[in-house]
Amino acid sequence: MIDCPDPSALAGFYEGLLGATRVHESADWITLEVTPDEPTLSLQRSDSYRRPDWKAGEPPQQLHVDYLVDDLDVAERQVLALGGSLLEGSDKPIGYRVYADPAGHPFCLVTPEGLG
């Protein structure tokens, strides 16, 4: 479950990134599913949500998910097209890059060589 200011706005990002579909939707809560046999991802409205600062840690990240991809450049174009952003200080090392979703939650795209 991810806290955010607007679940409906953020759901589109994760639907595109993960190929997920909405299986439950209300004004304050959306649940996304990739396949029926995998865990779901829920987005919850939080009126007190503050965008995390991944470098300074205030407010703290609270959540950090790594997504395994085959090609960082291809996946980066998808993330940026969906409204995500490459975070300042992510120097694009081989194997992983750090991004933020539109609400500011940091996450990494990781290739198999970045898992070592």
N, C-alpha and C positions, 0 to 999 in steps of 0.2 A: 504494500500500500504506500502510495506517495502523496504527501500533502502538497497542495498547490492552490493558487488563488482562483483558478477557473478550470475545473476538470474537463469541461467540454472542449475548451481551446487546446489543452495539453493532450487530450486523447488522440487528436489527429496526428500529432507528431509520433506517438508510439504505435498507432495503427500503421503508419507508413514505414517506420523503422523496423518493426517486428513482423509486419504482415498480419497483425492482430485484427480481431473484430470485436465489436461491443456486444457483450452478452447481458449486461444490465446497465441501465442509464437512468439517473435522476438528476435534479439540479445540483445536488451536492456530492454525488458518488457515481463513478463509472467503473465498470469492470471489463477488462479486455482479456481475450483468450486467443492464443495462437493455435493450439490444438486442444481437444478435450482431455488428452492425457498429460498435459503439462500444467504447471502452476499458472494461475491467472495473475494479472497485474491490475490493481485497483488504484484509482485516483480519487482523492478525497478533498473537498473544498475546506480550506483553512483560512479564515478571515485574518488570522494573525501571522500568516506565512511571511517569512523574510527570505529573500534570495540568499543562498549560502555564498560565502567568499572562500573559494577553494584554496587560495594561497595563504590568506591571513587566518582562516579558521573561525572567523567571527562574523555572522553566525556559522556554526559548524556545518559540514556537508550533510550529516544525518543519514546519507545513503550514497553508495557509490557502486554502480553496477558495471561490469565489463561485458561487452558483447563481442563474441568471436566472429570475425569476418575473414574472407579470403584475400581481399585486396583493400588496403587502407585508402588509396586514392578514390576508388569507386565508392566505397562506403562513405567517405568524407563528403563527396558530392551529394550523396543522398541525404546525409545529416543536414548539410547546409541548405539544401533545397526545401527540407521540411521545417526549417526555422531554427535549427540548432546552431551552435557557434563553437569554433575552435577556441579554447581558453588561452588567454594570455599566459605565456611561459611554457606552453606545450611546444617544444622545439621540433616536433615531428620525428622522433627517434624511430628507428626500425623496430617494428613489432607492435607499437601501440601509440595512440594519440589521445589526448584528453579534450573532451567537449562538454558543453552544457546543453540541456534541453531548453526549450523556450522559457520555462519557469526558473531556470538557473541551476537545476540539479546536475552536478558533474557526473560524467560517465566516461568510460574508455572504450575505444574500438581497439581490439587486440587481434593480431594474426597468430597463427600457430607458432611462428618463430619468437613471438613475444611472450609466450607462456613459460619459457625456460627460466 
